[in-house]
């Protein structure tokens, strides 16, 4: 089995990535790790799209002549949208078989899925690739959907409308989200982001405290003292390890493997078990190509991670070659933003933790 998996990953990384995503939830690796690894091996990952995605993740032609028949792009499936029922996704896929959806209202009239399902699709940014609607624009359009009237009342409304037609609603321009906010929403509704890694927004701050990247930490010489930082992905505490904990963290350059001895774990128990992002000071330990960082001090960076939603300029999701509409989003007015609160929101309740990236670490004990 191990040889077959290694062969498939080597020669067909696109199919391997799609198969692992379709097998979730499973084992050791989270979807964000699987997608990042596939991208590092040259696989194009395309976002969830209401007109292109099926329930499972699928393979699509890349559109490049050199890849014809040998390499495919992975289209994320509707299964990636948190809270979306399989039955609702199946109805959406079946109804668009003959004709793609032209608008949110067209989808709703043809499929009649609950408004809650459409809202989850909008929050996952699945209307953007083919319809050109951002999260906010899509959510606004969904709020304007009117329930279908009974035939008797509909006929009466039609007769009344001949003399008193409904006035057209004025166009509403919603403030676009910053890139950081888009990443936060991606993680919140699909568990991963195709835009940027959250740690990349904090790189300047980390450089000021002389924190190196995970790639540099794992490429360092033996017994070098350093500090690195990243999102906590996996915590392992095997029964045979006599209390030693192994942690995997990730930044925009890759992963770093940490060894936390019992005394260090007890001294930093709250951080180890509760932090979404940590900085670790320690000494590298190299045995050939295997590198670990033996932790001596851990710092909770969850507060810094919570600032990601207020960072970055406005930038839409990169489109795949198979997507139809490319819409440029105007940059926000810097003078109109609130320097003290999250810029994309007009109402903010600090206790709700709306700007915190929810990274669900995997614990094995």
Beta strands, then each sheet from edge to edge (+ up, - down):
strand 1: 45-46
strand 2: 58-61
strand 3: 72-75
strand 4: 225-236
strand 5: 245-251
strand 6: 254-260
strand 7: 277-287
strand 8: 290-300
strand 9: 362-364
sheet 1: 1+ 3+ 2-
sheet 2: 9+ 4+ 5- 6+ 8+ 7-
end
